[in-house]
Each structure stands twice: as structure tokens, then as C-alpha cells.
Amino acid sequence: QVQPVESGGGLVQAGGSLRLSCAASGFTFSTYNMGWFRQAPGKEREFVAYINWSGSRVCYADSVKGRFTISRDNVKNTVSLQMNSLTPDDTAVYYCAADNRVGAFDRFPPSYWGQGTQVTVSS
């Protein structure tokens, strides 16, 4: 069973940093594209960042570009999201997602989701 598990959320002051991690189990991690999404209270879930299976291709939402960095370790089966210069607008539940199908993330949502981890940025 494909199961991403997020960790690393918490409370941080504006301008601070957090690093989220997503551990993968139940699937061959190195063959899956991975991504991060977030959902703020009262808002729809939105894309944050994506990394392909090899780590050779990444992309970011405009709102986080230059502040967030996605990376992966195919030996440790983890994907991380380094978040710097956080603002209260970054407050949300952050979800890790996985899929190995062509078109996932680009044309349709990924299939496998973690439970989410809360990130709260105070002003």
C-alpha cells in the first residue's frame, strides 16, 4: 500500500524556517514523482512544489518560488520541503503526494496522499 507520511510541521514566527519531510513506504519510491500541496482554512487545496522521480525536474507555485526548496533522497526514500522566509499566508496543512503515472501532477491529481502536517506561521 502506497503511504506517504509527513512530519516536521509546527509553529514558527514570520520570517522563520521549517523543513517538512515525507517518508515513503509500500512502494518503490525511486520510481514515483512526488509533490507537496497545502490547504489553508476555508480555502481549496493548492499545489506547492513537485519533484520528478530522479530529482532532475522540479517546479514550484509562484507564491513559494525563491523561498521553498523541494528535494528527495532515493536512498532514504524521503522527500523534503525546506521552507524559508515564512509568512502567515503560508499557514496551512501540508500534504505529501505520490504518483508514478504519466500526467499525474500535470494533468490530474496524484493518487496517493499523506495525512498532512500542520504549519502555522505567527505574525
N, C-alpha and C positions, 0 to 999 in steps of 0.2 A: 504494500500500500504506500503510495506516494504521500509523504508527510513532511512538509517544511515546518520548522519550529523556530519562531523568532525569540530573540532575547535582547536585552540592552536598553530597553526603554526606561523612562524615568522623568524626573522633574529637573529642569535646568533653567537658568536665568537667560534672558535675551542676550544675545552675543556669545553665548556659550556653545559647547560642542557635545555631541553624543555619538556613539558608534553602535549601530544595530548589527546584530548577527543573525544569520539564519542557518540552522543546521538541517541537513537533509538526510532522510532515511527512507528505505523502502524502494529506492530506485537508483539507477546508475547516474549519479549526479553529473559526471563529466559530459554526458550527452544531452543534458537539459539546459535550455535557456532559462534564465532567472530574472525576476524583476521585483521591484518594490512599488507598492501602492499605498495610499493613505486615505483615510476618511475622517473628516472633521465633523463635530456635532452639527446636525442639521444640514449637512452637505452630502453630495454624491461622492462615491469613491473616485479617486483620481490617480492617474499614473504619476510615478515619481522618477523611476530610473529602471534601466534594463541593461542586462549584460548577456551576450550570447554564450554558447556552451564552452567556447575556447577562451573567452575573455578578450577576443580581438575586436569586438564591436560593443560599444556602449552608447547609450543615449539617455537624455535627461529631459524632464519637463522644464520649460523656460523658467518657471518660478524657483527652481532649485539649482539651475545651471551656475557653475562657478562656486557654489557653496557645498554641494553634496558630491561625494565620490562613491561609486559602486565598484566593488572588486570581488573576486572569487578565488578560492583555493581548491583546486580539484583533487588535491591530495587529502586535505582535511574535510572535504565535502561541505564547505561553508561558503556563503556569500555575505558580504558585509556592506553596510551603508554608513560611510563617515559623513556626519552632518556638522558643518561649521556655520558660524555666524547665524545661529538660530534666532528666529523671531517668533512672536506669539502666533503669527499666521501659520507656523509650522506645527502647531498643536493639533494632534490627530492620533488615531490608531493606525499604526503602520503594519502593513501586511506583506509578507513574502509570498511570491507566487512562482510556480514552476510549470513548464510545459516543453515537450520536445517536438511538437508538431509544427510543420512549416505554416506560417501565417499567424501562429499564436503570438500574442502581444501586439502584432501589427494590425491584423485584420479582425481578430476576435479575441476575447479574453482568455487568459490561460486557464487551465483546468484545475490545477492544484493550488490550494491556499493554506497558509498557516492560520493560526488562531488570532494573531495580531498582538502587538505590543504598544502600550500607551506611551506617547511622548507629549509632555506638557511643558510649554515654554512660558515662563512668567515674565511680565514686563517690569 
